[in-house]
Amino acid sequence: MPLTLDRRLFVGSTIACLTGLPHATAALASQPLLARVILDNDFAGDPDGLFQLAHHVLCRSVSIPLIIGSHLPAAFSSGHDARDSADRARELLAIMQLDRTHKPIAGAEAPIPSRSSWKSSAASAAIVREAMRDDAKEPLIYASGAGLTDLALAWLSEPRIGRRIKLIWIGGNTHPGFGNPGVKAGEPEFNFSIDPIAAQVLFNESDIEIWQVPSDAYSQMLFSTAELEELGTTGPLGAYLKGRVDAIPEMLAKIPGMPPVPLTDAYVLGDSPLVTLTALVPPMQPDPTSCRFASMPTPRLLGNGSYVARPDGRPMRIYTQIDAGLTFRDMLARFRLGTSARR
């Protein structure tokens, strides 16, 4: 008679057998990683990128071969944003005692000036080297929570990386009919505005697969100020992250024409989906099954951030909902475990 084996029974039996073997620990330790993940973010800007960085480096299922600090929009630029961003990332990693493990680098300090005028950066060269490796078995993901300058420069300098890398991008306007357009409907989304030409190159010209988390999806990632207060009491890492959020009103007050920030009881940790979509997946089906997305042909991206349907575009994912509960439970648990391990 045919034997039907329930998956839970199979997994449970397998684990039971493994734990009874002398080399069980070694066998489990030899599991392949999900991916190599390049992190790119404006760590000296909105501190949500620092939460994402701290969370990402504590995840065991991915390796992080490269961390890139990127620039801010020209209107806010200091001229050395990328350097400041890499410095801020190093500052965080030092608090976590991981500064010897990860060495952030600065990306380009300015957006691509025009499609016909561009120059590769040290960061884009590093991206190409990582993408063209033949000794790495894990797929390569580019996780960006800011602009896309360095990845666009990497593709322009070596288009062969397109089939070797997948982009997960926190950025871009809401697609028509996919979600709440937000309070600034019709305006270019912030991360797109950092380098519109770079985003257009990757959407319109490259063959890179894109998983996009646009503004309507990432703005759902609300973390309460009560949770933030509690996090701030857990140790140096929590206190540092809380301090960066507390400094936002003063930072924004220095920007000419910026209105005062109202007092609220929640903060958007909008870059955290980069962790969810790369690391927080089930083993039997390694895909972000607790999140929701729509598949569609990659549209043409215009200079104002809007989209034009392109039926022959390569397939892409538009994420409409991210599992915030899983994301923040895991983040706080890893922060607690990391703090305990350092005591």
Residue pairs with C-beta under 8 A, 6 or more apart in sequence:
7 284
11 284
18 24
18 27
18 28
21 27
32 137
32 138
33 61
33 62
33 63
33 138
34 61
34 62
34 138
34 278
34 279
34 281
34 286
35 62
35 63
35 138
35 139
35 140
35 141
35 278
36 62
36 63
36 64
36 65
36 130
36 136
36 138
36 139
36 140
36 141
37 56
37 62
37 63
37 64
37 140
37 141
37 142
37 143
37 278
37 279
38 64
38 65
38 66
38 67
38 68
38 127
38 130
38 140
38 141
38 142
38 143
39 52
39 53
39 56
39 64
39 66
39 67
39 68
39 143
39 274
40 68
40 70
40 107
40 142
40 143
40 144
40 145
40 146
40 148
40 150
40 151
41 49
41 52
41 53
41 68
41 69
41 70
41 85
41 89
41 144
41 145
41 146
41 271
42 49
42 69
42 70
42 71
42 72
42 81
42 85
42 145
42 146
42 147
42 194
43 49
43 50
43 53
43 69
43 85
43 86
43 88
43 89
43 92
43 104
44 69
44 72
44 81
44 84
44 85
44 87
44 88
45 72
45 76
45 81
45 85
45 146
46 248
46 270
46 271
47 241
47 244
47 245
47 247
47 248
48 145
48 267
48 268
48 269
48 270
48 271
48 272
49 145
49 146
49 271
50 88
50 89
50 92
50 241
50 244
51 223
51 241
51 269
51 271
51 272
51 331
52 145
52 269
52 271
52 272
52 274
52 275
53 67
53 89
53 92
53 93
54 92
54 96
54 237
54 241
54 335
55 272
55 275
55 330
55 331
55 334
55 335
56 62
56 64
56 143
56 274
56 275
56 278
56 279
57 64
57 93
57 96
57 98
57 101
57 102
58 96
58 334
58 335
58 337
58 338
59 275
59 278
59 279
59 280
59 334
61 279
61 281
62 141
62 278
62 279
63 138
64 102
65 130
66 105
66 123
66 126
66 127
66 130
67 86
67 89
67 102
67 103
67 104
67 105
68 82
68 86
68 104
68 105
68 106
68 107
68 123
68 126
68 127
68 150
69 82
69 83
69 84
69 85
69 86
69 87
69 88
69 89
69 104
69 105
69 106
69 107
70 81
70 82
70 85
70 107
70 108
70 144
70 146
70 147
70 149
70 150
70 194
71 77
71 81
71 82
71 85
71 107
71 108
71 109
71 110
71 111
71 147
71 149
71 194
72 78
72 81
72 146
72 194
73 147
73 190
73 193
73 194
74 110
74 111
76 255
77 109
77 110
78 84
79 109
80 109
81 109
82 106
82 107
82 108
82 109
82 123
83 106
83 109
85 104
85 106
85 107
86 104
86 105
86 106
89 104
90 99
90 103
90 104
92 237
92 240
93 99
93 101
93 102
93 104
95 236
95 237
95 240
96 237
96 338
97 342
105 122
105 123
105 126
106 122
106 123
107 121
107 123
107 124
107 149
107 150
108 121
108 123
108 124
108 149
108 150
108 153
110 149
111 147
111 149
111 194
111 195
111 196
111 197
111 198
112 118
112 149
112 152
112 153
112 195
112 197
112 198
112 201
113 197
114 197
115 197
115 200
115 201
118 153
118 156
119 153
120 153
120 154
120 156
120 157
121 149
121 150
121 153
123 150
123 153
124 150
124 151
124 153
124 154
124 157
125 154
125 157
127 142
127 150
127 151
127 154
127 161
127 165
128 154
128 157
128 158
128 161
130 136
130 140
131 140
131 154
131 158
131 161
131 164
131 165
132 158
132 160
132 161
132 164
139 166
140 164
140 165
140 166
141 165
141 166
141 167
141 168
141 278
142 151
142 165
142 166
142 167
142 168
142 208
143 168
143 274
143 277
143 278
144 151
144 167
144 168
144 169
144 170
144 171
144 191
144 274
145 170
145 171
145 191
145 270
145 271
145 274
146 170
146 171
146 191
146 194
147 171
147 191
147 192
147 194
147 195
147 198
147 199
148 167
148 169
148 171
148 194
148 195
148 198
148 199
148 202
149 194
149 195
149 198
151 165
151 167
151 198
151 202
151 208
152 195
152 197
152 198
152 199
152 201
152 202
152 206
153 198
154 161
155 161
155 162
155 201
155 202
155 206
155 208
156 201
159 206
159 207
161 208
162 206
162 207
162 208
163 207
165 208
166 208
166 209
166 210
166 211
167 202
167 208
167 209
167 210
167 211
168 210
168 211
168 213
168 273
168 274
168 277
168 278
169 191
169 210
169 211
169 212
169 213
170 191
170 213
170 218
170 270
170 271
170 273
170 274
171 189
171 190
171 191
171 192
171 199
171 212
171 213
171 214
171 215
172 189
172 191
172 192
172 199
172 212
172 214
172 215
172 301
172 305
173 181
173 188
173 189
173 192
173 214
173 215
173 305
173 306
173 307
174 180
174 181
174 182
174 185
174 214
174 215
174 216
175 214
175 296
175 299
175 307
175 318
176 307
178 214
178 216
178 294
178 318
178 320
179 214
179 216
179 217
179 320
180 216
180 219
181 216
182 215
182 216
182 219
187 305
188 196
188 304
188 305
189 214
189 215
189 305
192 199
192 305
193 305
196 303
196 305
199 301
200 301
200 302
200 303
202 208
202 210
203 210
203 298
203 299
203 300
203 301
204 300
204 301
207 314
209 314
209 315
209 316
210 298
210 316
210 317
211 277
211 293
211 316
211 317
211 319
212 316
212 317
212 318
212 319
213 273
213 277
213 319
213 322
214 318
214 319
216 320
217 273
217 319
217 320
217 321
217 322
218 268
218 270
218 271
218 273
218 322
219 268
219 270
220 321
220 322
220 324
221 268
221 269
221 270
221 272
221 273
221 322
221 324
221 327
222 266
222 267
222 268
222 269
222 324
223 266
223 267
223 268
223 269
223 328
224 265
224 266
224 267
225 264
225 265
225 266
225 267
226 265
227 328
227 332
228 241
228 242
228 245
228 267
229 242
231 238
231 241
231 242
231 332
231 335
232 238
232 239
232 241
232 242
232 243
233 239
234 335
234 336
234 339
235 339
237 335
237 338
237 339
238 335
238 339
245 267
248 261
249 260
249 261
252 258
252 261
253 260
269 328
272 322
272 324
272 327
272 328
272 331
273 291
273 319
273 322
273 327
275 327
275 330
275 331
276 288
276 291
276 322
276 323
276 326
276 327
277 288
277 291
277 319
277 322
280 288
280 290
280 323
280 326
280 327
280 330
281 287
281 288
281 289
282 289
288 323
290 323
290 326
291 319
291 321
291 322
291 323
292 319
292 320
292 321
293 317
293 318
293 319
293 320
294 317
294 318
294 320
295 315
295 316
295 317
295 318
296 315
296 316
296 318
297 309
297 310
297 311
297 312
297 313
297 314
297 315
297 316
298 310
298 313
298 314
298 315
298 316
299 307
299 308
299 309
299 310
299 313
300 307
300 308
300 309
300 310
300 313
301 307
302 308
